[in-house]
């Protein structure tokens, strides 16, 4: 009896070889810096795209060489923000197609998301400017469904000339205003933020905390009571974060929110570890802001 053929998993060599036989008219842009551990897996999962471009922040490892080895085109630009890198690619990377998919190097396309993108773009309405999608955050061998607040919707598939990305802290506004409609892709991508180890994650978030603290001192966040109950999830999250920045005990509140309210305790040690790390990150922002305030007032540290 013949065995049914199986679909290779995204990110594998078999998947890439199969995808090369049927490229889809889509440009994929990957943001990277020192991502030798991740770039090949990410690009293999995008092998079905007709064009793959890596925007590299002058990596000091062999990220660029590995990307070229996968058949991707590499362009380089100093990182200012995620939104800045993505918008620069839209404007200056000489992309071939009208629709552009944006991923980070530690993200991986799934077969379900690939199939949904192909199906939706094959019959897309003229007034659709972008699509939002969600990610499954992976940590310690499992999916952080609860502590990471799944699903968090982010705009990642855009029609060139109809959508721009906007910075928000060290990251970007999940779904900014666009020239047209934003539709939703239900199948998720995979996100591996700890793929280079805990130490790397801590080093990166130390830098992110410095940026967040500086932005908080320069742009005091405002919140409105009505936005806390808005039907739009992104609006609720933005207003809740602005409110949390005015409350005492931010690190403890962050931990309680992710571990207890969001249900991180259901994920065992991975949910506990992630909630503790995010509470540490929140506390680091607070302390760095205190430091900035004292420096601006001419006081000793």
URWO-V265943 format. One line per field, one symbol per residue. phi: phi as a letter, one per 40 degrees, with the letter a starting at -180 (. if undefined). Layout:
BEGIN
phi=???
END
This chain:
BEGIN
phi=.ccccbcdcdgccccccccccacccacbbbcaafbdcbcccccccbccccbbbbcbcfdcbcdcccccccgccbbbaccbaccccccccccbcfccbcbbbbbcccbbcbcccdccccccccacccccbabbabbccbafgbccccccgdcbcbcbbbcdgbabcbcagcbacdbccbcicbbbcccccbbbcbcbhcdcccccccccccccccccccbccbbbdcccbccccccccccccccccbccgdccccccccccccgdcccgcccccccccccdcccccccccdcccccccgccc
END
